[in-house]
Amino acid sequence: MKYLNIIAEGSTEENFVNEVLVGHFAALGIYVSVRKITTGWDKHSNKPAKGGLRQYSKFRDDVTRWIHSDNGRPDTWYTSFIDLYAFPTGKDSPYQADIQDIRDPYSKIATLEAAISQDINHHRFIPYVQLHEFEAFLLVDPDRLSGLYPDGITGINKLKADIGNTNPEEINGSPQTAPSKRIIRHLPQYANQKAQVGPLIAEDIGVTALRAKCPHFDDWIGRLEKI
């Protein structure tokens, strides 16, 4: 048995890991655990607040804390599941102007992941940054949205016309055109249902189809399958 620990950006990614990736990797003898990024302290519940990547240092601290808590446990790997969209650009972040200005999204993401890997500096940490955010998965097959939004066919058709034949991973990350923003524009109810609906639709599409249409995701899954 091997162990794979995933630091996820938020509830949507966490649910996708639990509902889709846990079973996928279990068949390969890889036991998956997932945690959301700790973002602070919830005074109401008196517990750590989790979800969202507002500061790179919060992400880095969570990764290194988990690595150190395992005390060098053998057969254990670590990875991330975070979005390029709205990735922190503060002074503590590796996502600075030299990387932001790279035009090709695959070159940009490879350079950013290499910088994160160098920063974390652990031989069993495999960084993954989603191009451009989780909802790229749903744009692999937008028709699947009709299963949960049967009255949204008109909006789904407009969404399909909006994205055309663009590679889902190349649908960019501006506040107006990011994958989630496009979906919400045509299916407004998705805005308050992302964490529940997103993983369900992605599960319905299936890992095989996601890998076929999302080469960066495919590369990540392939690397994890070989740990």
Beta strands, then each sheet from edge to edge (+ up, - down):
strand 1: 2-8
strand 2: 30-36
strand 3: 38-42
strand 4: 47-50
strand 5: 76-83
strand 6: 125-126
strand 7: 129-130
sheet 1: 2+ 1+ 5+ 6+
sheet 2: 2+ 1+ 5+ 7+
sheet 3: 3+ 4-
end
